[in-house]
Amino acid sequence: MKRVLTAVILIPIVILALFRAPLWLFAVLVLTVALLAAKEYMGIAKAQGFQPFQSLSYLFLVFWFWSIAEFTATLTVSTPVSTSAPAPVFTMLLAVFSLFMLFLPLVFLVGALQRNPISQALPDAAVSFMLLPYIAFTLSTLLLLRTPQNGPLYLLYLMLLVWSGDVAAYYVGRAVGRHKLAPRISPGKTWEGSIASVAGAMVVGVLLFHYVNPIAGAFRNVHLLRSSISTFTHPYSDVPAPLPPAPLLLVISFAVCVNVAAQVGDLVESALKRGAGVKDSGTLLPGHGGVLDRIDALLFALPVGLIFYLAAIGKYFSSPISAP
């Protein structure tokens, strides 16, 4: 009951934040989730005997989110995102990300020189560094994917694929699950549940993309999805231009890849908790455990969603603009 009640409360908040929150507020909300997840991650690390650099980790996490928020603030909803090659702004972001990833481990290693015993220097530095790609870089993808035209709708689709797969795995696994998927990591997960998760995500993905225009229209009717003459309508008409249909094979590939990534993310967090000897990462969300327990699948699904958006699927969330 607690699990259902928490979901009923959180899902509308997530949808409102996705579609209506201004950029600064959305960035603050995502940063808050990242900080809570980081706290739980470092708690798991401590339970395994590590001593992560908490202050430095928080500082870098906040700095990264501030940088991404400033970057996305320079973009507008009408900024096109190339689907054949990364746009210059994303190329620049990739360069900054590469430099950040190159120098950040060195900072942690220098800080670890004062560790006692010295044998803790390398593991403590490594555990601290892993916080950034695992939580900060993945969650900041929310800011990037929300910025383009119809970005909130795309993010909602991605989340629905993750959630539907999770629900299918849970109920099918409990009903008919017999063969353990990863008994050392998560004894409750089964191959039957995993296969059902993929199948559920595929079905939901096909339905979502097939009815993308009615869904987009419904969101516009309740003023959740904004439309503008420059980006969402024909230049000589107040009627919103329809979103182009995505090929079925692309939709299925997208759903399967997002689902598999989500399942891997779930297993990774389960491995971290099992190594620490804890059942949940926290107790903040009744019936769900901690924040990290709730977003573990999304952490791995978001980068896959970004790759698909840039490589192939982004153009199907951009309304065509035609002349009269």
Beta strands, then each sheet from edge to edge (+ up, - down):
strand 1: 180-182
strand 2: 186-190
sheet 1: 1+ 2-
end
